[in-house]
Amino acid sequence: MPHIRRSITALVTAGVLTPWRLLDAQTVDIGQRYHAAADRIITAALSDSSAYRRVAELADRFGPRFSGTDNLERALDWILEEMRRDGLENVRAEPVMVPHWVRGDESAELVEPRPRRLPMLGLGGSIRTPPEGITAEVLVVSSFADLARRTAEARGKIVLFNVPFTNYGETVQYRGRGADAASRAGAVASLIRSVTPYSQQTPHTGGMSYNDSVPRIPHAAITVEDAAMLQRMQDRGQRIVVRLKMSAHMLPDVQSRNVMAELRGTERPDEVVVMGGHIDSWDVGQGAIDDGGGSVAAWEAVRLLQRLGLRPRRTVRVVLWTNEENGLRGGTAYRDQHRTEVPNHVLAIESDGGVFKPQGFGFSGSDQAFATVQQIGRLLDRIEAGTITSGGGGADIGPLAREGVPVMGLNVDGTRYFWYHHTDADTVDKLDPREMALCVASMAVMAYVVADLPEGLPRVTR
């Protein structure tokens, strides 16, 4: 192999081959070159439950970490202190201005045909109701199209979008745009069936937005069970009346931080593989699944490489982004604050799907880079996490992707993720220590090998 590589290098120098061809040839021996290191990483990651213990401490000590709250800022202080104690390099925080929405007191109750408290969560960004609340008849609809057909019935009512979960991308539009659609029809408030395939009377919160062309109305989520009950009542011809009270309001932006640390590269320290998750969460539960687990897994992956003395050619940087949930300010600020470095970002990896059993990675980048990361993925076949699929990334690394940086997202068994997503049930007991250790191993192997390759991943030619 060395003599083949020298021959190819000579052809590159002579201008006969382009550099990515050299990288293609070198991928042939990725398995041989990095097999021992990958096995060391995997074995060490599975030898204890340090990652699980750390996310449990984060979740239990600070609880939910919503943008604008003391919980989040105290958690960031603790993380910075722990990163320094770990001996990681260039531990620092970078300021980010974030929105500050406050939920306040809220409630929903069925008034007719019988009294019942309806478990609910206001949707992030919603306005408040009047102090006495809004008491009105409910119109249950099954889609935006159904509402359009029944616009004449919606005026003065509370519109409930009873839309069963199909997939997140399709169903979440009712959370994001439901208030505007209901307002255009003349509704006084809007409710959604929580965006989830499974419920035990657990309402799910999440972000929403308003279009300034229509009046703003309060917007909240009720449970799957209660949405189905109200649908049945309407189907029977019963009159449904609900009283909704919300004191939600928006305060001026406040300063938060992205926090980060590094394992500096030995030969090309200015070239960076960045990985992480978002450290903020919604203001319910503990934010253990979304995304404390992903944040800690990335952090532990870097710490593991440091502990094993596996220092690659390039720098591996862990970033815990702030304000993914209701603003994406952290990911955007990172891109802006590191704009001069972006051309030297070799790869960005995000974990924001829960730290359940890993299956591999989704990758977005050039065909040549895809072939390379597929080779690296085979090093994870031992733990059944080696499948590399086309298309992947994450919300916080989206700004980097738009600048041409290759990106990838950790793919996990997502069967249960949306059961707990944005609910009071997002607690650390839903995570499994071994599954989380497997996520640490997967991220550490991928980051280390990409950071150590003789040549960087080729980008898409623009």
N, C-alpha and C positions, 0 to 999 in steps of 0.2 A: 504493500500500500504506500509506503513513503516515496518510492521511486515514481509511482503513478501520480502522486500528489505534486511532486517536484516538476514533473513533465507538464501537468495542467497549469501550474503556476507560471511556468515559462511561456506557455501559450497565451495566458492572460497578459503577461508583461508585453508580449509581442503584439497584443491587440487582436489575436485570433479568436479568443474566447472572452466573454464578458464575466465580471466577478461572480454573478450568481451561478454560472456554470460550475465555477470552482466549489461553491457551496453545495450544489447538487451532488458533486462527486464526493464531497466530504461526508454527506449524510449517510453514505454507504457504511461507514464504520462508526456511526454514532452509538449503535448498540454495543459494539465491542469496547469502544473507548470509555463509555460512561456506565456500563453495566454494574461494575463494582461500587461506584459512588451511589448510584440509584438504590442498590440493595442496602447500603449502609444507611441511607436516609430513611428508607421504608422501615427497616428494622428498628432504628432508633425512635422513629415517630410512634411506632406501635408498642414501644417498651414501657410506656407509662401513660398517664392520663393528664399530663400537665396542661394541655390545651383546654380540656374540659374544666379542669379546676379553675383555670384563669377566667374563662367566660362565666363560670358560676359565680366567682367572686365579683366580677364586674356587674352581673345582673342583680345579685343579691345586695351588694353594697350601694348601688346607685339607682336601681330600678330603671324605669323608662327614661330615655335621654332625648327629649324633644327639643328642637331648635328654640333657643331663647330662654331655656330653663337652667336653673342652678344645677340640676341633676347632670345635665350634659357637661357643663363646664367643670364641675368637680370630678367627673369621670375622666375628662381630658387631662386634668392636673395629675390624677393618679396614674394614668397611662404613661405620661411623660416621665414620671418618677420611676415607674416600673421598667420602662425601656432603658433608662440610664442604669438602673440596677442590673439589668441584663447584660450591660456592657456593649450595647449596640452603639454605632457611630452616628455622628451628626443628628442626634436626637433634637428635634425642634418643633415648634408650632408656627404656623403661618396664619395671619388674621383673615377672616372671612366675615363679611356682613351678611346676616341671615334674617329672614322674616320671623316675626314673633306673633303667632296666632295663639289666642288663649281660649280654651274650651269653655271654662266656667261651668255653672250649674246647668243641667239639662234634664229633660224628662219627656216621655211620651206616654199617653194613656188613652186607651179605648174608652169612649164615653157611651156610645151606642153601637151595637144592640145590648152590650153588657159592660160593666166596668172591668177593666183589666190594665195593669201596668204593662207597657210594651218595652222590653229591653231595647235600648237604642244607643247610637253614638253619632254625634254631630260629625259632619265631614269637614276636613281641614280647609279653612278658608271661608267657611259659611258665615253669613251674618247672623245676628241675633234675632229673636222674635221680640215683639213688645213684652214688657214685664209680665203682663197677664197671660201671655202666650197667644197662640192662634188656635181657635177651636173651629173646626170646619168639617164638612162632609169629605169623604175620601172617594176618589175615583181611581180604581185599579186598572192599569194598562199593562200590556205585555211587551211593548216595544215603542220606539219613536214613531213608527208607522201607525201603530194602533192609536197612539195619542193624536196623531194628525187626523185620523178618521173621526175622532171623538172630541175634537177641539171645542165644539159647542157645549159639551157637558162639563168641561174642565174649569170654566170660569168660576172664581170664588171658592174653589175646592183645593184640597191637598191632593196632589197627584202622587200615587205610589207606582213606581216601576217595578212590577213583579217579573223580573227577567231571570230565568234559570241560568246557572253558570254553564258555559260551554268551554271557553278558554279565557284566560285573564285578559288578553289583549282585546277580545271582542266584547266581553261583558263589562269591563271596567269603564267603557265609554258612558254608561249610565251614571256612574259615580262622577265622572268628570264633567259631563255636559247636561246631565239631567235637569239641573235647576234652570238653566237657560231655556230648555225645551218646554218645561212646565210653565215658566213665566210667560213665554210667548203665547201660550194657550190661555193665559189669564189666571193661572193657579196662584194661590197665596202662599204655598209652601210645597216642597217636594220631598218624597221619601224614596229610598231604593231598597230592594231586597239585597241583603249583604252579598258581596262578591266572593262567593265561596261555594265549593261543591258539597260541603258537609258542615253541619251545625249542630250544636247542643245548646240552643238558645244563646249563641254568642254573636252579637253584632260586630261588624267589621268597619273600622274607620278607613280613612285614606284621603288623598287630596282631591280637590275639585277646583273649578275656576269659573269666573263670570265673564260674560261678554258685555261690555258697557252699552251695547245697543238695546238691551232689554232691562227692565227693573230687576233688581236683585231680590231673591226670596230665600228664606232659610232652607237648608238642605241637610238631610240626615239619613242614617241607615237603620233599618230594623232587621230582625232576624229572619232567616229563611222560613222558620216555622210560622212566625206571625204574618209574614207576607202571604204565605199559602193560606192561612186561616182567613185573612181579609179577602183574598180572592174567592174562597168558597162562600163567604157571606154575601159578597156581591153577586155571585152566580145564582144564589138563592133569592135574590131580589131584596135583601135586607139593607136598611139604611145604616151606613157606617159613619160614625163621627169620632174624630181623634182630636185631642188637645196636645199641642206641641209647644214646649217651652225650651228656649235656648238663650243663654247669655253670652254666647261666643262673640269675640271681638278681636280686631287686629290692632296691635301696638306698633310703634315705630321699630324699624330694623335695629338689631343689636349685633355686637361683635361676637363671633365664635371663632373656631380655629380648625384647620386641618392639622393633624399631628403626624409626624413621620420619623423614621430612623433608617439607617443604612448598614449594609455590609459592603464596604468599599472594595472596588475591583482592584486587581493586582497589576494589570497591564493597560486597561482602558477605563479608568475610573469615571471619566466624563460620559461614557456611554452607560445607559441605565435600563434595567428591567424593573418596572414599577408594578407592584401588586398591592391589593388591599380590598377593603370593603367600606361601607358607610357606618360610621360610629353613632350617628343620630338614630333615633327610632321614633315611632309615634308615642303618644303620651299615655298609652295603656299597656298592660302587661309588663314585661321586663326587656323587651327588645332583644331577647336571646337568640331567636331564630333570624329575625330581620332587624339588624344584621350584625348583632354582637358576635355571633359565631363565625361569620365570614371574616370580620375584622380581626378577631383573635387568631383564626387559622392562618391568615397571612402573616401576622406578627410572629406567631410561633414558628412558621416556616423559616423566616429569616433568622430567628434566634437558634433554630435547630442547625442551620448551616454554619452559623458562627460557632456553636458548641462542638460541632464535628470537625472544625478546622477546614471546611470546604469553602475556600474563598475563590470565587471565579474571576475570570479576566475582567468582567464588567461589574459595575455596581448593581446590587440588588437593593431596591428601596421599597419599604413598606409605607403606604400612606393610608391613614384612616380618615376618609373624607367626611366632612360635616354637611348637614342639610340636604341629603339626598331626598328625604321624604316629602318635603313641601317647598322645594325651591331649586334643587340641584346647584346651589351656589358653590358648594365645596369643589365639585368637579370642574366647574367653569373657572373658579379662582385659581385652582392648581394649574390649569392650562395657561391662564393669563400670566401668572407669576413665574412660570417656568418656560415662557414662550421661546426664549433663546436656546433652551435645552431641548425643546421638542424634536428637532432634527436628530438628536442623539438618543432619543428614546427608542430602544430596540423592540420592546414589547410591553404592553400593559395588560395585566391580568386582574380580573375582578371576581370575587365570590359574593354573590348576593341572591342565592337561591336556597339558603339554609345549608347547614353542614351535615346533611344526611349522607348516605352511602354514595361516594363519588363514582361516576361512570366514565368520566373523561372530560374533555374540554370542547367548547365550540369556538372556532377560530375564524376571524375575518382579516384577510390580508391577501397578499399575492399568491399565485399558484405555487411559485417556488418555495415561499415560506411555508405554505400549507404542507407541502411534501416533507419539509424538514421537521415540522412539529408532529407530523404523523410518525416519523421515525422515533422521535423522542417519546411519543405516547406509548410505544411498544415497551419502553422501560417500566411502564406501570401495569403491564398485563398481569404481573404477579398478584396485584390487588384488584384486578378487574376494573381498572380505571384508565385504560389506555385508548379508548375510542375517541378519535378526533373527528368532529363533524364540521362541515362548512357552515359558517354563520354563527357568530357569537360575540360576546362583549359584555357591556354593562352600562348602566346609566352614568356612573361617575367617570368612566373612561371614554364615554361617548365624545366629549370635546377633543380628546386626543385622537380618537379614530378619525374625526373629521379633518384633522391635520395630517392624516396619512400614516399614523402610527399603527402597526399591526396590533390587534387586540384579541383577547380570548376571555371567555367566562367559564368558570368551573361548572360542569354539569353534574347534577346529583339526582338521586331518586326523589322526584318531586311529588310523590304520591300524597304526602301529608302537608306539604308546605302551605297550601292555601286553606287548609283547615284552620290554621292558627294565625295566619297573616293578618296583621293590624288589629289584633284582638287582645283582650285581657288574658287569653290563653297562651300568648307568646311568652312562655316561661322556660327556664333552663331544663326542667325535668323532661321536656319533649325531645331533648338531644341525647344521643348515645355516645359515651366516651370513645368507643372504638371507631365509630363512624367518623367522629370529628378528627381523630388521629389519622384516619385514612385521607381525609381532606388535607390535613397538614402535609402529609407525605406527598400527595399528588401535586400540591402547589410548590413544595420545596424542590421536588425533582424537576418539574418543568422550568421553574425560574432559574435553578442552578445551571442546567444544561444549556438553556438559551443564552444565559449570561456568560458561559464559558466557551461557546463555539468559537472556532478560529475566525469565522466571518459572521457579521450580523445578519439578521433576517432581512432579505430583500423586500423593499416596499413596492407597492403597486406604482407603475409608471404613469404619471399624469400627463 
